[in-house]
Amino acid sequence: MLPRLIRRLFPLLALVALGVFLWRKIGATLAGLNPLAAREPQVTVTHNTVLTQVEALGKLELVRYRFKDVVEYKRSAKYPFLPDAKAALIVGGEAVGCLDLRQLRPQDVTFEGDSVVRLILPAPELCAFQVDHSQSRVFSTENGFFQDAELVDEAYRYAEAQVRRSALQAGILAETQRNAQQILVPMLHTLTGRRVVIGQRLVVPGPPRKM
């Protein structure tokens, strides 16, 4: 009786086993064809990049100053019966001092006998300054009257200008000149085998640029 029952159930068991096998092989594919099944979001990005300018860079960055500042920016109200708008920011910023080596002229390098080379460097520059938004945040705004974004933008512009002023007051140009001598004197001495004397061209530096 039992062997006969097994013979009758064997085809059914074989079909179940075959179904499990096939589901393991193609189940994922079939699930992907289900329009109602949840899917991972697909991201498509289209680029149309155009090279607009190539600029030769010859600026040697020699020092970077980083700042932290708490800015309280207040703008008077347009009408006297309204309160002044205020914004408080915690600002991180940085400024970079550099030399523009593209300004070197042939007459700025002179050899004196067999033992001395004299180099006149261009004036140091504050070549870049900016607010580091990753290190900055808005602490509070008051009385913006739906113009909070504009108020915060004005406060950031003021903070950026303050980064420049603070860097100049902290002596970034003198530090740039000192670092230039510390870097260039050993390098030129190794290249020429001569004693290196460095001077500075006395010119007014151009206006600094933001990063």
Steps between C-alpha positions, in 0.01 A plus 500: 500500500777742596714441188195559282432832682858606448480420129186713470654795691836486322386695189348769724818528707707519180282787371533688832878457497516617137285803584727597792806461279356716222382767743848531644642541151250741344299632794699823524453562128128443519471731801676771302237472227219567747391864443371524857814368669719745692819593317820679582490857367694546178698820449578629152745787456561676169811714456573761237831643621665766285857622558472878491846617606851375568708723727869457576562514874830609645402594854700335774281465810715545808273552799136441590323674788178359645259707704199454724266791556165573660323755282205704622363682197231765542316686224286800583134481406367692201226652712572645847209318663645157407773324701846451351575169328775293659696188412752314715750269331785277605743531211809307400724654236841472343748718314799398289823692449702433186754623249416535133807349335372607159616850593865396515709677236841402360659802670371379837764222503864613505826316565777670694833335427510125551351486847181707526163499323262784575124463448243778517157355578167655412309651788298252708126496440186405680400288205182344637256536788163345566244389754511127565132413502568148627632664818230769522138508608219744563439535873188715485305758299259762629251731332587390149138536385524221240845623389710278724693350207600844371598608851719193548665553158590856600644375828714242318630764259598716795668202667695426181630854485596470866706189421708711262543782751592260780759322285672826405495624859646169618800546269433241233710690242808510723450131581479424127831676442671313784372165377618580147854549626490183711389295199687660211841565655586133570351389170696751290819436697470128421439572131776759452752422770514874575401714795149631436395854584129579467350845479148626444366716223331806645172525312140539607330159482184470291156448650454154651260251351257271669544122465 
